[in-house]
Amino acid sequence: MKKDTAMRLSALAGQVAPEGIDPWVLHWQARHAHAAGEDVLVLSAGDPDLDTPTPVVEKAIERLRARDTHYTETAGRPLLRAAIARSHAARTGQAVTAENVIFLGGAQNGLFVASLLLAGPGDEIIAIDPMYVTYPATIQACGATLVRSPAPASGNFHPDFAALEAAITPRTRAIFLASPNNPTGVVLGDGEVEQLGEIARRRGLWIVSDEVYAGLAAGGRVPSLGARLPEQVLTVSSLSKTHAMTGWRAGWIVGPASFVSAANDVAACMLYGLPGFVQEAAITALEIAGEAERAMREYCQRRRDLMYAGLAGIAGLRPCLPDAGMFMLADIRDSGLSGGQFVRGLYDAERVSVLDGAVFGRTTEGFVRLCFAMEEREVNEACARIRRFCARG
Ligand SMILES: Cc1ncc(COP(=O)(O)O)c(C=O)c1O
């Protein structure tokens, strides 16, 4: 038997390793094939096919030339934190100041910091299933156990509150959720947010409300948990989706000042500050947010409607109209294929990459997720190829 000479890693390595199939393998295969000039359509990731707004790029270049390339304040520059606070207050109605804000490396970094600070080994964190693919590892990174609470397909992917209450134990520390949700595009209504806030208040739980797609919801806003329960809610967001700025890694948490102070200590030993030119460009992005978000909303809504029409009437496939965001689920349970078979078969036959719904949770098994934030021509072409694939049976 071959001796394993690899040195031992900590428990964390196991806690963050992907469960089952790695959803990104086919995605990167498609991306590389596309980059090599192959006729591939990549619908597997949520990265808008638009450029970062020019004033934001110009600001970053200006600040780079001005040698804004040194260390910065760990929690983010005061002017940026104040700008995020103003933007959050205007969107949600929650009264916050710079003291309630920490700037981090994208919403993903915010989710990770939240996990580290809210729970630990022996604790449980509930997440609404389906959830963004990074959630299980992010939640388990702190040593806590992930407990899935369903938002079932039979209820149009809205949370089942009886199941949520039943999932809470004395070990539960927090509930993680996203509105608009990825992959379903569901926006929680006022009544649901009220109910969630009431449960969290009564049971003494944190809520981590991931609102990276809020700017893409109708009117650029969603009912706010933070405004209802400011002492127990962390709102996580970023510029990634609303401004086509996924590569800038510009995100934040808004929460109680005591939480922000602890997050600052984590950031000090993890990030030690983020680039000044990115922060200055982020201030510009927030200044033009109204216009940028409106443009992105219109861009997404138009393509959502195109895709929904383009996938209508395909035997074995039923598109689900999302409230907001840049993704559409399609129910493929009548196709006779599993999600994995559908995704692989579609790519091999038609060179269209999509994601198996199963990677988002138990509730989306038998569904696939398609991103529509791309040129209209590509949306139409993807729908035509999917139709052809399904027609083959
Ligand atoms: C629901 C959700 N949360 C967080 C993220 C990560 O966003 P960011 O680029 O700001 O880290 C994504 C990215 O797809 C997402 O869909």
The ligand as an SDF file (V2000), in Angstrom:
LIG
                    3D

 16 16  0  0  0  0  0  0  0  0999 V2000
  -26.6030   34.9740   -2.7150 C   0  0  0  0  0  0  0  0  0  0  0  0
  -25.1660   35.3550   -2.9040 C   0  0  0  0  0  0  0  0  0  0  0  0
  -24.4670   35.8030   -1.8640 N   0  0  0  0  0  0  0  0  0  0  0  0
  -23.1860   36.1770   -1.9830 C   0  0  0  0  0  0  0  0  0  0  0  0
  -22.5200   36.0800   -3.1820 C   0  0  0  0  0  0  0  0  0  0  0  0
  -21.0880   36.5120   -3.2710 C   0  0  0  0  0  0  0  0  0  0  0  0
  -21.0370   37.8270   -3.7090 O   0  0  0  0  0  0  0  0  0  0  0  0
  -19.6950   38.6880   -3.7050 P   0  0  0  0  0  0  0  0  0  0  0  0
  -19.1870   38.7170   -5.1090 O   0  0  0  0  0  0  0  0  0  0  0  0
  -20.0930   40.0360   -3.2230 O   0  0  0  0  0  0  0  0  0  0  0  0
  -18.7470   38.0300   -2.7720 O   0  0  0  0  0  0  0  0  0  0  0  0
  -23.1960   35.5970   -4.3080 C   0  0  0  0  0  0  0  0  0  0  0  0
  -22.4980   35.4380   -5.6080 C   0  0  0  0  0  0  0  0  0  0  0  0
  -22.9660   34.8240   -6.5210 O   0  0  0  0  0  0  0  0  0  0  0  0
  -24.5500   35.2380   -4.1690 C   0  0  0  0  0  0  0  0  0  0  0  0
  -25.2600   34.7690   -5.2060 O   0  0  0  0  0  0  0  0  0  0  0  0
  1  2  1  0
  2  3  1  0
  2 15  2  0
  3  4  2  0
  4  5  1  0
  5  6  1  0
  5 12  2  0
  6  7  1  0
  7  8  1  0
  8  9  2  0
  8 10  1  0
  8 11  1  0
 12 13  1  0
 12 15  1  0
 13 14  2  0
 15 16  1  0
M  END
$$$$
